[in-house]
Amino acid sequence: MSDPDDAFFEQLGHLVDAVQDGRAATDAASYDDASRRAGDVAAALREVDHEGS
């Protein structure tokens, strides 16, 4: 029979891994969203520049 503390810490480790995976996915999505918005802003600036020329 294993120690109940071992099982607890094993499950805690899985929980920490899941949280870190979720945070990494959120960071990646945030980065992608910010990148997309930066591209949109750059495109809008190019349009304004062309209209002003």
Z-matrix of the N, CA and C atoms (Angstrom, degrees):
N
C 1 1.457
C 2 1.527 1 108.18
N 3 1.335 2 117.15 1 134.96
C 4 1.457 3 119.80 2 -178.62
C 5 1.524 4 110.06 3 -86.79
N 6 1.277 5 114.26 4 160.08
C 7 1.457 6 122.17 5 179.19
C 8 1.533 7 109.05 6 -69.35
N 9 1.338 8 119.06 7 132.61
C 10 1.472 9 120.65 8 178.75
C 11 1.535 10 112.12 9 -58.20
N 12 1.321 11 117.49 10 -32.29
C 13 1.468 12 120.09 11 177.93
C 14 1.519 13 111.48 12 -63.59
N 15 1.340 14 116.63 13 -37.61
C 16 1.463 15 120.00 14 178.33
C 17 1.527 16 110.83 15 -61.33
N 18 1.321 17 116.46 16 -43.77
C 19 1.463 18 120.87 17 179.83
C 20 1.526 19 110.05 18 -64.77
N 21 1.330 20 116.63 19 -41.10
C 22 1.460 21 120.71 20 179.08
C 23 1.521 22 110.39 21 -60.60
N 24 1.328 23 116.32 22 -49.44
C 25 1.463 24 119.46 23 -177.14
C 26 1.525 25 111.85 24 -68.93
N 27 1.313 26 117.49 25 -29.83
C 28 1.468 27 120.09 26 175.16
C 29 1.531 28 109.57 27 -65.07
N 30 1.336 29 116.76 28 -46.69
C 31 1.467 30 120.81 29 178.74
C 32 1.530 31 110.91 30 -64.92
N 33 1.317 32 116.48 31 -38.57
C 34 1.463 33 120.44 32 177.28
C 35 1.528 34 110.13 33 -61.31
N 36 1.316 35 117.11 34 -40.99
C 37 1.463 36 121.60 35 176.78
C 38 1.520 37 111.82 36 -60.28
N 39 1.342 38 116.68 37 -41.49
C 40 1.476 39 120.62 38 177.60
C 41 1.526 40 110.38 39 -64.03
N 42 1.328 41 116.16 40 -40.24
C 43 1.458 42 120.42 41 179.39
C 44 1.529 43 110.80 42 -63.57
N 45 1.322 44 116.66 43 -44.96
C 46 1.470 45 120.86 44 178.77
C 47 1.529 46 110.16 45 -61.35
N 48 1.317 47 117.22 46 -43.37
C 49 1.470 48 120.69 47 178.04
C 50 1.525 49 110.91 48 -59.76
N 51 1.337 50 117.13 49 -42.58
C 52 1.461 51 121.09 50 -179.40
C 53 1.522 52 110.81 51 -64.99
N 54 1.328 53 116.79 52 -41.44
C 55 1.465 54 120.50 53 178.70
C 56 1.524 55 110.15 54 -63.86
N 57 1.327 56 117.17 55 -43.61
C 58 1.466 57 120.40 56 179.76
C 59 1.523 58 110.84 57 -65.04
N 60 1.328 59 117.84 58 -39.39
C 61 1.466 60 121.00 59 177.14
C 62 1.523 61 110.45 60 -63.39
N 63 1.327 62 116.46 61 -42.18
C 64 1.456 63 120.84 62 178.14
C 65 1.510 64 111.86 63 -63.95
N 66 1.325 65 116.66 64 -41.11
C 67 1.463 66 120.82 65 179.38
C 68 1.521 67 109.80 66 -65.27
N 69 1.314 68 118.02 67 -41.69
C 70 1.467 69 121.33 68 179.17
C 71 1.527 70 110.32 69 -62.67
N 72 1.329 71 116.51 70 -40.93
C 73 1.466 72 120.16 71 179.29
C 74 1.525 73 110.20 72 -65.86
N 75 1.330 74 116.15 73 -40.71
C 76 1.469 75 120.38 74 179.00
C 77 1.518 76 110.43 75 -65.14
N 78 1.333 77 116.77 76 -43.77
C 79 1.465 78 120.34 77 178.78
C 80 1.524 79 110.76 78 -61.06
N 81 1.327 80 116.40 79 -42.31
C 82 1.468 81 120.47 80 179.83
C 83 1.522 82 110.39 81 -64.50
N 84 1.334 83 116.66 82 -41.83
C 85 1.470 84 119.94 83 179.30
C 86 1.525 85 110.15 84 -65.76
N 87 1.328 86 116.64 85 -40.59
C 88 1.469 87 120.34 86 178.56
C 89 1.519 88 110.68 87 -63.66
N 90 1.329 89 116.10 88 -40.92
C 91 1.457 90 120.82 89 178.92
C 92 1.528 91 110.17 90 -63.66
N 93 1.334 92 115.89 91 -44.70
C 94 1.469 93 120.27 92 179.33
C 95 1.519 94 110.68 93 -61.96
N 96 1.334 95 116.51 94 -42.44
C 97 1.461 96 120.79 95 -179.74
C 98 1.523 97 110.52 96 -64.96
N 99 1.331 98 117.04 97 -45.08
C 100 1.464 99 120.84 98 179.49
C 101 1.524 100 110.32 99 -63.94
N 102 1.317 101 116.67 100 -38.36
C 103 1.462 102 121.61 101 178.97
C 104 1.526 103 110.54 102 -64.17
N 105 1.315 104 115.25 103 -43.22
C 106 1.467 105 120.65 104 179.14
C 107 1.532 106 110.31 105 -63.23
N 108 1.335 107 116.35 106 -44.01
C 109 1.462 108 119.25 107 -179.96
C 110 1.522 109 111.24 108 -66.00
N 111 1.324 110 117.09 109 -37.58
C 112 1.464 111 120.08 110 177.36
C 113 1.527 112 109.90 111 -63.19
N 114 1.325 113 116.76 112 -39.48
C 115 1.464 114 120.80 113 176.81
C 116 1.516 115 111.70 114 -63.97
N 117 1.338 116 116.39 115 -39.54
C 118 1.470 117 120.67 116 177.75
C 119 1.519 118 111.10 117 -63.88
N 120 1.322 119 116.34 118 -42.19
C 121 1.468 120 120.93 119 179.49
C 122 1.529 121 109.49 120 -64.68
N 123 1.326 122 116.71 121 -43.88
C 124 1.465 123 120.56 122 179.77
C 125 1.540 124 110.32 123 -61.34
N 126 1.328 125 116.72 124 -41.47
C 127 1.466 126 120.49 125 178.91
C 128 1.527 127 110.48 126 -64.37
N 129 1.340 128 116.73 127 -41.84
C 130 1.466 129 120.07 128 179.23
C 131 1.528 130 110.23 129 -64.91
N 132 1.317 131 117.90 130 -38.30
C 133 1.461 132 120.88 131 178.26
C 134 1.521 133 110.91 132 -65.92
N 135 1.318 134 117.42 133 -39.01
C 136 1.470 135 120.62 134 177.41
C 137 1.521 136 110.20 135 -63.19
N 138 1.318 137 116.94 136 -41.27
C 139 1.473 138 120.30 137 178.71
C 140 1.521 139 110.63 138 -62.06
N 141 1.311 140 116.64 139 -44.75
C 142 1.474 141 120.60 140 179.39
C 143 1.522 142 110.08 141 -63.13
N 144 1.338 143 115.93 142 -40.81
C 145 1.467 144 120.72 143 179.62
C 146 1.527 145 110.18 144 -62.56
N 147 1.347 146 117.19 145 -43.34
C 148 1.463 147 120.98 146 179.85
C 149 1.532 148 111.42 147 -67.13
N 150 1.313 149 117.21 148 -37.57
C 151 1.452 150 120.58 149 179.43
C 152 1.519 151 111.07 150 -68.29
N 153 1.334 152 116.54 151 -32.54
C 154 1.456 153 120.99 152 -179.40
C 155 1.511 154 112.49 153 -78.20
N 156 1.303 155 119.12 154 -15.90
C 157 1.468 156 122.46 155 -177.05
C 158 1.495 157 112.50 156 -78.95
